[in-house]
Amino acid sequence: MKKVSRRQFLATSAVAAMYGYSGYALANNGKTRTEPSSSLPWSNWSGNVVGYPQGRISPNSDDELAKYLKSTSGSIRPVGSGHSFAPLVPTTGNIIVADQFNGLIGHDSEKMTATFGAGTRLSDMGAALQQVGQAFFNLPDIDRQTLAGATATATHGTGINFQCLSGYITHVRLISPQGEQIDIDETSDPALFNAARVSLGALGVITQITLKNRSPYRLKQRSWVENTNHVLDNFDQHAASHRHFEILPLTHSDYSFVVSTDETDEPINNPPPSLEEEAAMGAAMRSWMEIPPEDRPPLINGLAEQIQPSEKIDESYKVLTNIRNNRFNEMEYAVPLEAGADCLREILNTIRDKKIDVVFPLEYRYVSRDDTLLSMSSGHEDHAAISVHRVASEDYRPYFDLIEPIFWKYGGRPHWGKIHTLGAPELAKLYPRFNDFKSIRKQLDPRGRMLNDHLRTLFGES
Ligand SMILES: Cc1cc2nc3c(=O)[nH]c(=O)nc-3n(C[C@H](O)[C@H](O)[C@H](O)COP(=O)(O)OP(=O)(O)OC[C@H]3O[C@@H](n4cnc5c(N)ncnc54)[C@H](O)[C@@H]3O)c2cc1C
């Protein structure tokens, strides 16, 4: 067997899964749709959420947006780049696109803050920040999200010392559902500030966001394969000794991909992955997918043992994020840090014992606490975020339905942008300030024009 890198394995495991068989494939793959109308459909990144909005509004200024909101009363939903798996966006009214609120608006070199249009993609921000002598503290796994979209769901990366992106917000400009412009920071209105930093697009349309940043830096990322139990036993030490640390446990295997990331002054060395090697690896994996699941563990362990350690060095924003070309659906919960390893082990054992036919690795990350009202990591304790994935062409429901109660058992809170089945009664128990958010939402949007069916379930509104 040819030696492979983690990057090749990850890219090709999704490809292999697409060609493999699944006991769970159902006709509609769990898609969420609103009723068709005469308008064009809107779909999210993975294709599991499809809606038929009346229209698409793309205002070019705060004034134009305010005028539109003042002169209309119908349902609206703001949309970013559609990278959420949860049905946050679909509406029978209009979707509001903030793509004209784009780019760097200004920066403050003393305070190390920078203000961007809320529709700016994270992928356009790293280089712009570097030009003004600033850099993100942390980033999520990909950078295709918009700034408003990513922060609306408390999108996070990994690192025990790093909050979700919303934790770095110092100012938000919100245009309320009635068209009132509200500039919010910690001193102007602390309660509204903590609500607006993770708003699920339920408080109004955000048009600009200011982030606290740091000076530019370079990162060295190392990846290798290690026994999952071994690395979990020592996870806290690794998390404390590396700037970023995470594992991607392989299903039906004793092994995980391990990724550590630290600051460095070493020269840039970040070669792109080879497409030819990815294709060869994909072919190899498709052949072992034909073997029954119960016979696979020795094969997967054997394959994992072949994987060579790899490393890359580049500017921080180029190392922290990845390209994910293979579409998938995802469920992610954050559990209190001390419950993380037990919860992950129970999930892996369940996948093995129930012979769930899934080859997609899980993801296990640490996220620091923050004081927003609704982030998964808000409150007094740090959290471990655990994700399960299924290739987009397969029905995720039987797999996710089996795993979700395990998250509940460990006090897990769902990622707002990912698939989960919780509603207001359960969420109120998980978030001590859930009702504060609901009151603020009601004050700003008494007629509920920003609600869709999913948000009504989340907030218990009829
Ligand atoms: C491949 C992939 C990898 C991912 N990796 C991670 C990860 O590493 N960590 C993580 O935490 N999450 C991750 N996610 C989830 C993703 O970051 C979130 O779902 C994020 O919210 C998507 O941002 P978006 O710009 O696509 O927004 P959308 O999905 O379009 O919208 C998300 C929410 O933002 C609201 N919104 C959008 N624009 C505005 C606005 N201008 N004003 C007010 N509200 C607005 C919407 O109404 C909606 O409620 C990943 C998703 C994918 C598909």
The ligand as an ORCA input file, in Angstrom:
! r2SCAN-3c Opt
* xyz 0 1
  C     -17.843     22.492      5.260
  C     -18.282     23.205      6.521
  C     -17.377     23.359      7.553
  C     -17.778     24.007      8.735
  N     -16.863     24.140      9.743
  C     -17.229     24.718     10.904
  C     -16.308     24.849     11.972
  O     -15.135     24.490     11.874
  N     -16.751     25.382     13.137
  C     -18.043     25.792     13.298
  O     -18.384     26.251     14.394
  N     -18.934     25.708     12.289
  C     -18.549     25.204     11.098
  N     -19.456     25.117     10.075
  C     -20.796     25.703     10.254
  C     -20.844     27.157      9.732
  O     -19.712     27.886     10.160
  C     -22.084     27.866     10.273
  O     -23.236     27.161      9.981
  C     -22.195     29.311      9.766
  O     -23.281     29.922     10.428
  C     -22.391     29.430      8.257
  O     -22.205     30.775      7.853
  P     -22.880     31.336      6.510
  O     -22.222     32.630      6.151
  O     -22.921     30.299      5.491
  O     -24.341     31.697      7.039
  P     -25.752     31.018      6.684
  O     -25.639     29.562      6.905
  O     -26.227     31.513      5.379
  O     -26.624     31.653      7.855
  C     -26.351     31.325      9.193
  C     -27.155     32.229     10.123
  O     -26.654     33.565     10.004
  C     -27.720     34.461      9.823
  N     -27.219     35.612      9.061
  C     -26.523     35.575      7.901
  N     -26.236     36.843      7.508
  C     -26.777     37.676      8.420
  C     -26.837     39.102      8.572
  N     -26.277     39.932      7.695
  N     -27.486     39.613      9.647
  C     -28.064     38.795     10.573
  N     -28.034     37.442     10.483
  C     -27.394     36.899      9.427
  C     -28.758     33.645      9.068
  O     -30.048     34.198      9.182
  C     -28.640     32.309      9.783
  O     -29.402     32.312     10.952
  C     -19.102     24.510      8.874
  C     -20.006     24.356      7.820
  C     -19.599     23.710      6.652
  C     -20.583     23.565      5.523
*
